[in-house]
Amino acid sequence: MVNVIRGVQDSKEFAKALVKANFDTGSSKTGGRNDFEDYPVTIVKHVKVRLNCQKGTAKNSFKDKKDICR
């Protein structure tokens, strides 16, 4: 699995590589998560924002517009 994901920097491509490596099937019919390719992308986005909160450089780009740096 490591060789499939090594060096992948784009979060969407990383998620696709995880599916290719059988980390998740991408289908609930086979025990995976239906929206798996979008799920890691969302997680990466949230982590980046939280890291920017720690740096004090966060911009609230989420739809709900709540304070994300509490």
Long-range contacts (C-beta under 8 A, 24 or more apart in sequence): 11-40, 11-41, 11-44, 11-45, 12-37, 12-41, 14-40, 14-44, 15-39, 15-40, 15-41
